[in-house]
Amino acid sequence: MTTSTVLLAVAVAVEAVGLGVLLGLWLGGRRRVRRLRAEVAALRDGRKPPRRLVPRPDEVVRAVWETATLVRDKGLGGALRSSVEDLAGWAQVERPDLVRLAGVDGTVAILFSDIEGSTALNEELGDRAFVKLLARHDQLVRSRVERHAGHVVKTQGDGFMVAFSTAEQAVRCATSVQRALDRGRRGGRVPVAVRIGIHQGDVVHRDNDIFGRNVAHAARVAALAEGGEVLVSEPVAAALADAEDLVLTEPRSVRLKGLSGDHLVSAVEWSVD
């Protein structure tokens, strides 16, 4: 085979790949346009825009690829450092519109979660196996969020920020995640300890101050949780008063970084059926 023939074959292959990429971008653009038009039409009619909570295959691939790139660029553990803190900071800067998710009392429940000891787990498993584990974790959390009518606001590494209309939905989602992870551990999967914190607060605000404080409050509660724990704030505990099957520990008084005064938190006994 001559050099010119090889070069021609390479050129044809590159062109074919380029056409495939362009076709994928074109189809993706059409889907996004249709989705945006549906959301605009829903808003004009006074309806809630349709919520798509389960990611498409291309979104899963992109999330895994982005995580792998972060691990490569930042080194072991660097990509996942302070996931909850990063998410809380993003929410307060970007100020996502969660008003449409508010319950009848004008509040929204905010859930933060991340994997405890992710740096050590990354070092133990290696980058490739760890990225696969993150993909399974991502799929698990999203499926539970959809089941309990939540909305994934933002993800960062192994961290999630999720909004629910009610505190009960948020807590049931959290306990569902913990039970699924527990079944996986007993079934021989790599042990993954996820810490979850939930707070409920008013989203009717001025200059985003109230919403910003409630995001910070939820993030601080999550930061206090241990792996395998679901920790909730006092407003969430009060909202669960009529849910007899959701058992909470005795509240304890804590200090939350950046928030004045003492605050009560309780753990959910999710292992109780």
N, C-alpha and C positions, 0 to 999 in steps of 0.2 A: 504494500500500500504506500503510495507516494505521500510526500509531505502535504501537497496541496489537497489531496483527498481527505487526509486527517483533519486539516484546518477547516475544510468545507463541512465535515461531519460535526466538528465542534461548534461551528457557527450555526448550523441548523439546530443543534441541541439547545444552544443558548437562546436562539430565537423562539423555540418552542416553549422553553421555560418562561421566557418573558411574556409570551402571549397568554400562558396559563395564569401568571400573576396578574396581568391586566384584566383577564376575564374574572378572576376572583374578586379583584377590587371593584370592578363594575357591578357584579352581582351583589356584593356587600353594600355598595352605595345605594343600589336600588332598594334593598331591604331597609336600610336606615331611613331613606326618604319615605317609604310607605309607613314605617313606624312613627316617624315624626308627624306625618300628615294625620294619622289616626289619633295621636295625642292632641294635636291642635284642634281637630274636629270635636274631640271629647270635651276639651276645655271650653270651646265655644258653646257647646250644648249644656254646659254645667255639669257634665258627668266626670267621674274620675278617669284619668287616662288608664289604658290597660297596663297592668304590671307584668313584666316577664321576669320571673325570679330564677328559673333554671337556665344556666348558661348554655349557649350554643356550643357545639364542638370546637369551633374556631376560637371562641372566648376561653375555653378551658386550655387549649393549646397555647394561646397567647399568655395566659396567666402563668402557666408552667414555664414557658420560655422566659418571661420577664423575671421570674424568681431565680431561674438558673443563671440569668445574666447578672442579677444582683449578687448572687453568691460568688460568681466568678470575679466581679469587679471589686466587691467589698471584702472578700475573704470569708472564712468560716464565722458564722454568727453575725457578721456585719449587716447582712441583708435583712435580718429579722430583729435587729435590736430595737427595743422600745416600740413594738408594733402598736400597742394601745396609745402610747403618747403621740406617735406620729399621726394616727387616725384622729385623735382628739384635736390636735393642732390643725390638721387639714380641715376638719369640720368647722372650726371657729374662724378660719380664714376664708374658706369658700362659702360658708353659710348655706348649705343645701336647703332647699325648700321642703320642709317636712310638715307644713301646715295641713296639707290635704290628707296626711296620715293620722291626724289627731283624732282622738276619741270624742265621744259626745260631750265630755267635760273639758275639752280643749287641751288635753295633755297627750303626750306621746311617751312611750316607753323606749328607752335607748339601751341596747345591749352591746357590750364590748367583750371580745374574747381573743385569746391568743394561746399559743402552746408554751407551757412552762418548760424552761431548760432547753429551748430550741437550739442554742449554740452547742451544748454538749451532745445533743441528739444528732446534730449535723456532723459533728466530728466522729461520732461513733458509727454512723451509717455510711458516711461519704456523700459527696454532692449528688451523684446520680440517684441513689436510693432515697436520699432525703427529699429530692424534688418529686419523686413518685409518691412518697408519703404525703407531701403537701397537696398533691393533686387529689388523693383519696380524701384527705381532710376537707379540702375545699368542696368536693362533691357532697360529702356527708353533711356539712353545715348548711349548704344551700338547699339540699333536699328537705332538711328539717325546718328551715326558715319558710320555705314555700308551704309546707304542710300546716304551719301555724300562722299563715297569712301575714308574714313579716316582709320587710323590704331591705335588701342589702344596700346600704347607703354607700359603703366604701370598703375596700380590702387593702391591706398593706402587708406583704409578706405572708405570715401565718395569722395575721390579725383580721378581725371582722368588726365593722360597725353596722348594727342592724337596728331598724326602727319597727315598732309595733304600735297598733292603735291602743292596746290595753296591756297592762302589766302581766295579767294572767297569760296572755298569748306568749309574751316574752319568756316567762318563767317555764311554761310548758315546753317551749322550744329548747331552752337551755337544758332542762332535765332530759329531754329526748336525746340531745347530743351526748350528754354524759353517759346515759345508759347504753347508747350505741357504741361508744368508745369502750365502755366496760365489757360489753359482749365481745368486742374485737380482741381485747386483751385476754379474756378467758378462752377465746378461740385460737390463740397462738399468734395474733398479730403483734407487731412492734408496739410496746406500751407508749401511749401518747397521753400526756396529762394536760388538759385544757383548763384554763382558769376563765371564769365568766363573771362579769359584774353587770348589774342592771339597776337603772334609776329611771324614775318617771317624773316628768316635769312639764310645765306650761310652755307651749310653743307660740302663744300669742305674746309678742314682745315688742319692745321699742329699741331701735338701733341694735337689734340682735343681742342685747345684753343678757336677757333672761335665758334665751336659748343657749348662748355661749356658756353660761354658768352651769346649766343642766348637762351639757355635753361634758364639761370638765368634771362634774360630779360623778357621772356614770363611769368615766375613765378612771377616776381615783378609786372608786369602789372596785373596779376590775383589777386595778393594780394591787389591792389588798388581798385579793382572792389567792388561794393556793391551787396548785394543779388538781383537777378533779372536783373543784368546789364551784358552786353557784352562790354568789354573794349578792344580796339585794339591799337597797337603801330602805329607810323608814317609809317613804311614800309607797314603795312597791309592796312592802310588808302589809301596810294598811289596806292596800287595794286587794290583797289576797284573803281578807278576813272571811269571806263567804266560800272560799275554795277549800273545803274541809280535807280534801285528799292531798293538798300541798302543805307539807309539814315544814315549819321553820324552827331553827334553834332559837334559844333566848337571845334577844338583841344585845349587842355590846357597843359601848361608846368608843369612837375612834376619832382621830384627827385626820382630815383629808388635806393633802398638800394644796396650797393655794386657796383654800376655802376657810373662812373664819368659823370659829366655834367648834363644838363637838357634834358628832353625827352618829346616829345609830345604824348599824348594819346587822343583818341576820343571814345565816347560811340556810340553804334549802336542802332538806334531807331527801335528795333525789333517789337514793337507793331504796326508799320505802315505797312499796307498791300501793 
